Amino acid sequence: MTRLPAHRVAGLYLARRVRFGMKFGLETMRALVAEMGHPEQAYPTLLIAGTNGKGSVAAYCDAVLRASGLCSGCYTSPHLVRVNERIAVDGRAITDSDFAGAVRDVRDAASRLVRRGVLSSHPTFFEVLTAAAFSHFRKKRVDVAVLEVGLGGRLDATNVAEPLVSAIVSVELDHEVYLGRTLAAIASEKAGVLRAGRATVIGPLKGKARRAVAARARALGAGLVEAVRGTRVVAAGPGSRGSVRLTIRTSRARYVGLEPLPGAHQRDNLLVAIRLLEEAKRAGLEIALERVAVAVAKTRWPGRLQRIPGRPAILLDGAHNPAGARALAAFVRSGPPFVLVFGAMADKDVRGLARPLFPLATDVVLTRPRISRAASPDELARRAGRLAAGAHREPGVGRALGLARRLARARGPRTEVVVAGSLYLVGAVLALLGRERERARRR
């Protein structure tokens, strides 16, 4: 009998966990990390929540920590092409063998808990990955770990950690079925990352959201740092990657020559990251803040306003909620004409996504990534209503991308292809482009 490689065994175990979907509550995670000897306590952590921008803030922080000479672990979600992307140490994704070992450690711990009746079933996909990240970071003896909250905050699996400093980057309407249907309700869930006696940095939250977080901070005795308060941001000319070079002055330092990731919204994300790092340094982490500009210039966050050169060029952006769609629309509005390839999950506000984007596109191609939660092109068209009048419908992502490329070439040499609406769609397109490059290399 052929024995499966260890990473395949880990993959099969994870695949079985997917069907259990999402689960709110920390009981399983608390039992799991206790059984594993509390790997999440082996290093200080920075815990980052938010509707949008939390991944970018995690990427900025990880880059600065590494530039400071620290061994940094970084846990993010979702992945775009390979699940290994979610768990990285010193900027490198976990290897297949280390991934298999980390998942095996979680599986074995879960099996013991199930046998003893502590757990009624094995953990979910996200719980397994979170515990695997904790375990891997302990094995690699990281100096610090940056953790991106998966969903919400209060009941997210990452929240079993005791962060040195936390952040809430933004609060917008998204995942209302799970988090609540008002900004205040969603903010209250995200405020679960606050800790008594420790600082939490918040981005420019809207009134009701800010008040909900502030109320939780007062009740808990947590420190609240508003990223924009006491700071000055000055544009200092064009940057080298489609962004604007910035000078940022906070109450603690002055940062010159900053080149954030593309998009006006990245100014707020970068400011949150800087204030988070300042608070972490104040709490005892040895962070070289003088290295911020160098680290920020090297920061990459794939799938978020990521431009792929070619004829036509392709711009990739998750833009999976209305706020993200508005940010993308602001970015592309003054750029070249584009054909939009659009796909979204069935639980998303499709009309809210379509409203800022569809009118800007010369053509719209509706498609569906191969994931059970994704809406079909017909459903997207129905929910977008008149905004989708004349839109092309192509269920296969490969065919949809091919059609968009042909339409873009027919529109003229400046016309680009924009892929948006879901990070799962962005990941599918990145995988297609990777296979294209591999075939071209072999020829």
Backbone torsions as a table, in degrees:
resi	resn	phi	psi	omega
1	MET	NA	133.3	179.1
2	THR	-75.1	130.7	179.8
3	ARG	-92.3	129.9	-179.4
4	LEU	-69.9	143.4	173.6
5	PRO	-59.1	153.0	-175.1
6	ALA	-59.3	-38.2	-177.8
7	HIS	-69.8	-27.4	175.7
8	ARG	-70.9	-39.3	177.5
9	VAL	-61.0	-44.0	178.1
10	ALA	-61.7	-40.8	179.6
11	GLY	-63.3	-40.7	179.3
12	LEU	-66.4	-40.0	177.2
13	TYR	-61.2	-44.7	178.7
14	LEU	-64.5	-41.2	-179.9
15	ALA	-59.5	-37.1	178.2
16	ARG	-68.9	-27.3	-179.5
17	ARG	-75.4	-24.0	-177.3
18	VAL	-59.6	-37.6	-175.0
19	ARG	-67.0	-12.4	177.3
20	PHE	-84.2	-5.3	174.1
21	GLY	64.8	-150.5	179.4
22	MET	-94.4	147.5	179.2
23	LYS	-138.7	125.2	179.0
24	PHE	-95.5	139.2	-177.3
25	GLY	128.4	146.4	-174.8
26	LEU	-106.0	4.4	-176.1
27	GLU	-59.9	-46.3	-179.8
28	THR	-63.2	-46.2	-178.4
29	MET	-64.2	-39.2	179.7
30	ARG	-65.1	-41.8	177.3
31	ALA	-64.9	-39.8	-176.7
32	LEU	-65.8	-50.0	-177.8
33	VAL	-68.6	-31.0	176.4
34	ALA	-65.8	-43.0	178.5
35	GLU	-63.4	-30.8	-179.3
36	MET	-88.6	5.1	178.6
37	GLY	80.9	28.3	176.8
38	HIS	50.8	65.5	177.0
39	PRO	-63.4	-27.5	-177.7
40	GLU	-69.5	-11.0	178.9
41	GLN	-97.5	2.9	-175.2
42	ALA	-81.6	-4.2	-175.5
43	TYR	-159.9	155.0	174.1
44	PRO	-71.2	151.9	-178.8
45	THR	-128.6	152.2	169.0
46	LEU	-114.6	122.7	-173.7
47	LEU	-111.2	123.1	-170.6
48	ILE	-122.0	118.5	178.0
49	ALA	-112.6	169.6	177.4
50	GLY	148.4	152.1	177.2
51	THR	-69.5	-50.0	176.8
52	ASN	-128.4	152.4	172.5
53	GLY	91.6	-11.5	-175.9
54	LYS	-67.1	-34.0	177.6
55	GLY	-67.5	-40.5	177.6
56	SER	-63.4	-43.2	178.0
57	VAL	-61.8	-41.7	176.9
58	ALA	-60.7	-41.7	-179.6
59	ALA	-65.4	-43.2	176.5
60	TYR	-60.2	-48.9	-177.5
61	CYS	-62.1	-44.7	179.4
62	ASP	-59.5	-42.0	-179.7
63	ALA	-63.8	-42.6	-179.2
64	VAL	-69.0	-40.4	178.4
65	LEU	-60.8	-43.3	178.3
66	ARG	-66.7	-38.4	177.4
67	ALA	-66.0	-20.8	178.2
68	SER	-84.5	0.4	179.6
69	GLY	87.7	10.1	178.2
70	LEU	-91.3	147.8	172.6
71	CYS	-85.0	111.5	-172.5
72	SER	-110.7	131.5	169.5
73	GLY	-96.6	146.6	-179.4
74	CYS	-138.3	124.3	-179.2
75	TYR	-118.8	118.3	-176.6
76	THR	-133.9	167.3	176.2
77	SER	-158.2	156.4	-6.7
78	PRO	-80.8	175.3	172.5
79	HIS	-85.4	161.8	-180.0
80	LEU	-97.0	-49.6	-177.0
81	VAL	-118.4	-50.0	-178.2
82	ARG	-123.8	141.8	-177.4
83	VAL	-62.2	-26.2	178.8
84	ASN	-56.3	-26.7	-178.1
85	GLU	-57.9	-26.1	-173.6
86	ARG	-69.2	-25.5	-174.2
87	ILE	-120.8	114.0	-176.8
88	ALA	-134.1	146.5	173.5
89	VAL	-127.8	129.0	-177.1
90	ASP	53.3	36.8	175.0
91	GLY	81.9	2.4	-178.7
92	ARG	-114.1	130.1	179.8
93	ALA	-62.5	149.7	179.5
94	ILE	-59.0	139.1	179.1
95	THR	-73.8	162.9	178.9
96	ASP	-59.0	-41.7	-177.2
97	SER	-69.1	-41.7	177.6
98	ASP	-67.4	-36.2	178.0
99	PHE	-63.4	-45.0	178.9
100	ALA	-60.3	-41.9	179.9
101	GLY	-65.6	-40.8	-179.5
102	ALA	-66.9	-42.8	178.7
103	VAL	-66.7	-37.9	178.3
104	ARG	-61.8	-41.1	178.2
105	ASP	-59.4	-41.4	179.3
106	VAL	-68.2	-45.9	-179.1
107	ARG	-59.6	-43.8	-178.9
108	ASP	-64.9	-41.6	178.3
109	ALA	-64.0	-42.7	179.7
110	ALA	-64.6	-40.0	179.3
111	SER	-61.1	-42.2	178.5
112	ARG	-63.0	-41.7	-179.4
113	LEU	-66.6	-37.5	178.0
114	VAL	-67.5	-42.3	-180.0
115	ARG	-62.0	-36.3	-178.8
116	ARG	-83.4	-5.2	179.8
117	GLY	81.3	8.4	177.1
118	VAL	-69.8	-40.1	175.3
119	LEU	-114.5	144.0	177.4
120	SER	-84.6	-19.9	-180.0
121	SER	-156.5	169.2	178.8
122	HIS	-70.4	158.0	-178.1
123	PRO	-67.5	165.7	178.1
124	THR	-75.5	170.7	177.9
125	PHE	-51.0	-51.5	-176.1
126	PHE	-69.5	-35.7	177.1
127	GLU	-64.7	-41.5	177.9
128	VAL	-61.0	-47.8	-178.2
129	LEU	-63.9	-40.0	-179.7
130	THR	-63.9	-46.9	178.1
131	ALA	-64.6	-36.4	177.5
132	ALA	-64.1	-39.7	177.5
133	ALA	-62.9	-46.3	178.3
134	PHE	-56.4	-45.7	-178.3
135	SER	-64.2	-45.1	-179.3
136	HIS	-62.9	-42.4	-179.7
137	PHE	-63.0	-37.2	177.7
138	ARG	-66.3	-43.5	179.8
139	LYS	-61.8	-36.6	-179.1
140	LYS	-84.5	-0.8	177.1
141	ARG	53.4	49.8	179.7
142	VAL	-65.4	152.4	176.4
143	ASP	-80.8	-26.4	-177.5
144	VAL	-161.6	150.8	176.7
145	ALA	-125.4	136.1	175.3
146	VAL	-101.9	122.4	-175.4
147	LEU	-116.9	122.6	173.6
148	GLU	-92.4	124.3	176.8
149	VAL	-61.8	138.7	179.0
150	GLY	-76.1	-53.6	-176.2
151	LEU	-151.4	123.4	178.7
152	GLY	75.7	-114.9	-179.0
153	GLY	173.1	-58.2	-173.7
154	ARG	-55.1	-45.6	-175.5
155	LEU	-111.1	12.4	178.7
156	ASP	-73.9	146.7	-176.7
157	ALA	-56.9	-32.6	-179.1
158	THR	-66.5	-18.5	-172.3
159	ASN	-78.0	3.3	170.8
160	VAL	-75.9	-16.1	175.3
161	ALA	-71.3	157.9	175.4
162	GLU	-111.7	88.4	-171.5
163	PRO	-65.3	144.4	172.7
164	LEU	-66.5	-43.4	176.1
165	VAL	-144.0	148.1	177.7
166	SER	-121.1	170.5	175.0
167	ALA	-147.0	146.2	167.8
168	ILE	-123.1	105.0	-170.2
169	VAL	-73.8	-44.7	-176.3
170	SER	-157.8	159.3	174.4
171	VAL	-134.7	115.1	178.0
172	GLU	-136.3	170.1	177.6
173	LEU	-72.3	121.3	176.9
174	ASP	-172.2	147.7	-179.7
175	HIS	53.1	40.8	-175.7
176	GLU	-60.7	-30.5	-179.8
177	VAL	-59.8	-34.2	-176.0
178	TYR	-97.4	-33.3	-169.6
179	LEU	-107.0	-13.7	-177.1
180	GLY	117.8	160.9	-172.5
181	ARG	-104.5	8.5	175.6
182	THR	-127.2	158.2	178.3
183	LEU	-62.0	-37.3	-179.9
184	ALA	-63.8	-42.0	179.6
185	ALA	-65.5	-43.7	179.5
186	ILE	-64.5	-42.0	178.9
187	ALA	-62.2	-38.0	179.3
188	SER	-62.8	-38.7	176.3
189	GLU	-64.9	-44.2	-179.2
190	LYS	-67.8	-28.4	178.7
191	ALA	-67.1	-6.0	174.1
192	GLY	-62.1	-14.9	178.9
193	VAL	-82.5	-7.6	177.9
194	LEU	-68.4	150.3	177.0
195	ARG	-133.3	141.4	178.8
196	ALA	-59.4	132.1	176.6
197	GLY	75.6	3.4	179.7
198	ARG	-124.0	161.0	-173.6
199	ALA	-89.8	144.9	169.7
200	THR	-128.1	127.6	178.6
201	VAL	-92.6	133.6	178.5
202	ILE	-120.3	144.4	175.1
203	GLY	-77.8	-169.8	-178.7
204	PRO	-75.7	77.5	-177.3
205	LEU	-74.7	148.2	176.2
206	LYS	-70.9	161.9	-170.7
207	GLY	-44.7	-60.2	-176.2
208	LYS	-64.9	-37.0	178.7
209	ALA	-67.3	-44.3	179.9
210	ARG	-62.6	-42.8	-179.2
211	ARG	-64.4	-37.0	178.7
212	ALA	-65.3	-42.5	178.5
213	VAL	-67.4	-42.5	-179.7
214	ALA	-62.9	-38.6	178.9
215	ALA	-63.8	-41.9	178.2
216	ARG	-64.8	-39.8	179.5
217	ALA	-62.3	-43.0	179.2
218	ARG	-64.1	-44.0	-178.7
219	ALA	-64.4	-33.1	-175.1
220	LEU	-90.6	-22.4	-173.0
221	GLY	79.1	33.7	178.8
222	ALA	-96.4	149.0	175.3
223	GLY	-81.8	139.9	179.9
224	LEU	-121.7	125.0	-179.8
225	VAL	-116.8	114.1	176.7
226	GLU	-82.6	119.7	-172.6
227	ALA	-57.9	-36.8	-174.9
228	VAL	-83.1	-17.4	-175.8
229	ARG	-72.2	129.8	177.8
230	GLY	73.2	16.4	-179.8
231	THR	-118.3	158.3	175.7
232	ARG	-134.7	128.2	179.3
233	VAL	-115.5	123.8	-177.8
234	VAL	-124.5	127.9	175.0
235	ALA	-73.5	134.7	-175.6
236	ALA	-125.8	35.2	177.3
237	GLY	105.5	169.9	-177.7
238	PRO	-69.4	145.1	175.8
239	GLY	-92.3	-173.8	-174.3
240	SER	-95.0	-4.3	-176.5
241	ARG	-134.1	39.5	176.4
242	GLY	82.1	8.0	177.7
243	SER	-112.3	-177.9	178.5
244	VAL	-110.1	133.6	176.5
245	ARG	-69.4	137.6	-174.2
246	LEU	-124.7	152.2	163.4
247	THR	-115.8	125.6	-179.2
248	ILE	-119.2	126.4	175.5
249	ARG	-114.0	123.7	174.4
250	THR	-109.9	-178.0	177.7
251	SER	-69.0	-12.8	-175.4
252	ARG	-111.6	-26.3	-174.0
253	ALA	-160.3	169.6	174.6
254	ARG	-122.4	129.2	-176.4
255	TYR	-116.7	121.8	-173.3
256	VAL	-114.7	144.9	174.7
257	GLY	71.6	35.4	179.8
258	LEU	-81.0	130.8	177.0
259	GLU	-119.9	90.5	-178.4
260	PRO	-70.1	173.8	173.2
261	LEU	-62.3	159.0	-177.4
262	PRO	-61.9	148.1	177.3
263	GLY	110.6	134.5	-178.8
264	ALA	-60.4	-32.1	-179.3
265	HIS	-64.8	-18.7	-179.5
266	GLN	-70.6	-16.7	174.8
267	ARG	-62.0	-47.9	178.9
268	ASP	-64.2	-41.5	179.1
269	ASN	-61.3	-43.6	-179.9
270	LEU	-65.4	-39.8	179.7
271	LEU	-63.2	-42.2	176.3
272	VAL	-61.1	-43.6	-180.0
273	ALA	-61.2	-44.3	-178.9
274	ILE	-63.9	-45.7	-179.8
275	ARG	-66.2	-34.2	176.4
276	LEU	-63.5	-43.8	178.3
277	LEU	-65.9	-38.2	176.7
278	GLU	-61.4	-43.2	179.2
279	GLU	-67.5	-36.3	177.7
280	ALA	-65.3	-39.1	177.0
281	LYS	-64.9	-42.3	178.1
282	ARG	-61.8	-31.4	-179.4
283	ALA	-83.1	-3.6	173.7
284	GLY	124.0	-9.3	178.2
285	LEU	-72.6	138.4	-179.2
286	GLU	-84.1	83.4	-177.3
287	ILE	-106.1	129.7	178.6
288	ALA	-88.1	88.0	-176.8
289	LEU	-63.3	-21.7	177.0
290	GLU	-68.6	-10.2	179.6
291	ARG	-96.5	4.1	-175.3
292	VAL	-57.8	-49.2	-175.8
293	ALA	-60.7	-43.9	179.7
294	VAL	-62.7	-43.3	-178.1
295	ALA	-68.2	-41.5	-178.9
296	VAL	-62.9	-39.6	-179.9
297	ALA	-62.5	-26.6	-178.7
298	LYS	-94.2	-5.4	-176.6
299	THR	-68.8	132.7	174.3
300	ARG	-126.8	142.6	177.5
301	TRP	-140.2	88.5	-173.1
302	PRO	-56.9	147.4	175.6
303	GLY	82.9	1.6	177.8
304	ARG	-122.5	105.3	-174.0
305	LEU	47.8	45.7	178.9
306	GLN	-93.3	121.6	-178.0
307	ARG	-99.9	128.0	177.4
308	ILE	-107.3	115.1	-179.7
309	PRO	-62.8	153.2	177.5
310	GLY	158.2	-176.0	177.5
311	ARG	-123.9	91.9	4.9
312	PRO	-85.6	162.4	171.6
313	ALA	-69.2	153.4	-179.4
314	ILE	-123.1	129.9	176.5
315	LEU	-110.4	123.9	-177.0
316	LEU	-109.1	130.9	175.8
317	ASP	-153.7	132.3	-178.1
318	GLY	-59.2	-53.3	176.6
319	ALA	39.1	58.8	-170.6
320	HIS	-98.0	6.1	173.0
321	ASN	-143.3	167.1	-174.5
322	PRO	-56.9	-38.5	179.2
323	ALA	-64.1	-41.5	177.1
324	GLY	-65.3	-38.1	177.8
325	ALA	-65.4	-38.8	177.4
326	ARG	-65.5	-38.9	178.3
327	ALA	-64.6	-41.4	177.4
328	LEU	-64.8	-42.9	179.4
329	ALA	-59.5	-41.1	178.7
330	ALA	-62.5	-34.0	-178.2
331	PHE	-73.8	-42.6	-174.1
332	VAL	-87.0	-14.0	-173.8
333	ARG	-58.5	-38.2	-177.5
334	SER	-97.5	8.4	-178.3
335	GLY	-96.5	-165.6	-179.9
336	PRO	-70.3	163.6	175.4
337	PRO	-61.9	155.2	-177.0
338	PHE	-149.3	153.9	169.7
339	VAL	-99.8	131.2	-176.6
340	LEU	-99.2	124.2	168.4
341	VAL	-99.5	120.0	-170.2
342	PHE	-128.0	133.8	173.4
343	GLY	-148.1	151.5	-177.7
344	ALA	-152.2	158.9	174.9
345	MET	-73.8	152.4	-174.5
346	ALA	-65.9	-23.2	-178.3
347	ASP	-88.4	6.1	-176.8
348	LYS	-90.1	161.0	175.2
349	ASP	-80.4	84.2	-173.4
350	VAL	-61.0	-43.6	179.6
351	ARG	-64.2	-38.7	177.4
352	GLY	-64.5	-30.5	175.5
353	LEU	-76.1	-40.5	-175.2
354	ALA	-72.1	-35.0	-171.1
355	ARG	-55.1	-47.8	-179.2
356	PRO	-81.1	-19.0	-171.1
357	LEU	-101.7	-47.0	-172.3
358	PHE	-58.4	-43.2	-179.0
359	PRO	-64.5	-19.7	-178.7
360	LEU	-83.4	-18.8	-173.8
361	ALA	-86.4	145.3	173.7
362	THR	-70.9	-34.7	178.0
363	ASP	-145.4	152.5	176.4
364	VAL	-123.9	130.5	176.3
365	VAL	-116.4	115.9	179.8
366	LEU	-91.7	133.7	-177.4
367	THR	-146.0	-176.8	-176.8
368	ARG	-144.1	117.7	173.3
369	PRO	-67.4	156.8	-174.9
370	ARG	-81.2	75.6	177.1
371	ILE	-144.5	140.0	-171.6
372	SER	-61.9	-28.1	-177.1
373	ARG	-79.3	-8.9	-174.5
374	ALA	-75.7	143.7	175.9
375	ALA	-80.2	146.8	177.4
376	SER	-75.1	159.6	175.2
377	PRO	-55.4	-38.9	178.6
378	ASP	-63.8	-41.3	179.1
379	GLU	-67.0	-40.1	176.9
380	LEU	-59.5	-45.0	-179.4
381	ALA	-63.4	-42.4	-179.8
382	ARG	-63.0	-43.5	-175.9
383	ARG	-77.2	-26.7	176.5
384	ALA	-78.5	-20.5	176.9
385	GLY	65.6	-137.8	-176.3
386	ARG	-62.2	-22.8	177.9
387	LEU	-61.0	-27.0	-178.0
388	ALA	-97.0	10.6	178.3
389	ALA	-58.8	126.8	-179.7
390	GLY	83.4	-1.0	-179.4
391	ALA	-69.1	143.4	175.0
392	HIS	-80.1	149.0	179.4
393	ARG	-124.0	118.6	-178.6
394	GLU	-141.9	101.6	-174.7
395	PRO	-59.9	-37.6	-178.5
396	GLY	-77.3	128.4	-177.2
397	VAL	-63.2	-40.2	179.0
398	GLY	-61.3	-45.6	178.3
399	ARG	-66.9	-37.0	179.1
400	ALA	-63.9	-42.8	178.7
401	LEU	-65.9	-41.3	178.1
402	GLY	-61.0	-43.2	178.1
403	LEU	-62.9	-44.3	-179.6
404	ALA	-62.4	-38.9	177.8
405	ARG	-63.4	-43.2	179.7
406	ARG	-64.6	-41.9	178.5
407	LEU	-63.6	-39.9	179.9
408	ALA	-65.2	-43.5	179.3
409	ARG	-63.5	-36.6	180.0
410	ALA	-68.3	-27.4	-179.0
411	ARG	-80.1	-15.0	178.7
412	GLY	130.1	161.2	-172.6
413	PRO	-65.5	-21.3	-179.1
414	ARG	-85.3	-15.7	-173.6
415	THR	-70.3	133.7	-179.4
416	GLU	-109.5	175.2	171.7
417	VAL	-113.4	128.7	175.5
418	VAL	-112.0	129.1	178.6
419	VAL	-111.7	123.5	-173.9
420	ALA	-156.1	169.9	174.9
421	GLY	110.4	-20.9	-177.0
422	SER	-165.3	134.9	174.1
423	LEU	-68.4	-25.1	175.3
424	TYR	-66.6	-38.4	176.1
425	LEU	-66.9	-43.8	177.6
426	VAL	-58.8	-43.8	178.3
427	GLY	-61.9	-40.6	178.5
428	ALA	-62.7	-40.6	179.2
429	VAL	-69.0	-41.2	176.7
430	LEU	-59.9	-39.9	178.0
431	ALA	-64.2	-42.0	177.0
432	LEU	-61.0	-45.3	-179.5
433	LEU	-65.0	-36.1	177.1
434	GLY	-63.9	-41.2	177.8
435	ARG	-67.3	-35.7	176.3
436	GLU	-61.7	-44.8	179.6
437	ARG	-63.3	-39.1	-179.4
438	GLU	-66.1	-41.5	177.8
439	ARG	-64.5	-40.4	179.2
440	ALA	-64.8	-37.7	179.9
441	ARG	-65.0	-36.1	-176.6
442	ARG	-76.0	-22.2	-177.8
443	ARG	-72.9	NA	NA
